Amino acid sequence: MTALSSFLKASRKPEVYPIIGILGVALSGAVFFSARAIRAPDVAWNHKSNPHPWQEIKDGEQVKLIALNQKYDHRWERKQW
């Protein structure tokens, strides 16, 4: 029996469905937060041209993941990578 056929045989069991669901949610969350951390204002990709990117944040720009009951003018966007 090959690995693929044994995987397909094991994936037909109902006990495997919650594990697959939990792993799917965990992996998507990890990818989302990794992508968010890469775009964060405290990450410097180019130290020569912009060693301190967090100093470019103006007043009234939202850099938080979730801002409840707070009014911001606009969201912070990275100009260059």
SULGI-V615601 format. One record per residue. RES is the residue in one small letter. NEAR is the number of other ideal C-beta (glycine too) atoms within 8 Angstrom. D_FIRST is the distance of its C-alpha to the first C-alpha in whole Angstrom. Layout:
res=RES near=NEAR d_first=D_FIRST
res=RES near=NEAR d_first=D_FIRST
This chain:
res=m near=4 d_first=0
res=t near=5 d_first=4
res=a near=5 d_first=7
res=l near=6 d_first=8
res=s near=8 d_first=6
res=s near=9 d_first=7
res=f near=8 d_first=10
res=l near=8 d_first=11
res=k near=8 d_first=10
res=a near=8 d_first=12
res=s near=8 d_first=15
res=r near=6 d_first=16
res=k near=6 d_first=18
res=p near=4 d_first=21
res=e near=6 d_first=22
res=v near=10 d_first=20
res=y near=7 d_first=22
res=p near=7 d_first=25
res=i near=8 d_first=23
res=i near=9 d_first=22
res=g near=8 d_first=26
res=i near=8 d_first=27
res=l near=8 d_first=25
res=g near=8 d_first=26
res=v near=8 d_first=30
res=a near=8 d_first=30
res=l near=8 d_first=29
res=s near=8 d_first=31
res=g near=8 d_first=34
res=a near=8 d_first=33
res=v near=8 d_first=33
res=f near=8 d_first=36
res=f near=8 d_first=38
res=s near=8 d_first=37
res=a near=8 d_first=39
res=r near=9 d_first=42
res=a near=8 d_first=42
res=i near=7 d_first=42
res=r near=7 d_first=45
res=a near=8 d_first=47
res=p near=10 d_first=51
res=d near=6 d_first=51
res=v near=9 d_first=48
res=a near=9 d_first=50
res=w near=4 d_first=48
res=n near=8 d_first=51
res=h near=5 d_first=53
res=k near=4 d_first=55
res=s near=4 d_first=57
res=n near=9 d_first=56
res=p near=5 d_first=56
res=h near=6 d_first=56
res=p near=10 d_first=55
res=w near=7 d_first=55
res=q near=5 d_first=59
res=e near=8 d_first=59
res=i near=8 d_first=58
res=k near=5 d_first=61
res=d near=3 d_first=63
res=g near=6 d_first=61
res=e near=11 d_first=58
res=q near=9 d_first=55
res=v near=8 d_first=52
res=k near=5 d_first=51
res=l near=3 d_first=47
res=i near=4 d_first=49
res=a near=7 d_first=53
res=l near=4 d_first=54
res=n near=3 d_first=58
res=q near=6 d_first=59
res=k near=2 d_first=60
res=y near=9 d_first=59
res=d near=4 d_first=61
res=h near=7 d_first=57
res=r near=7 d_first=54
res=w near=9 d_first=54
res=e near=4 d_first=52
res=r near=8 d_first=51
res=k near=4 d_first=53
res=q near=6 d_first=51
res=w near=4 d_first=48
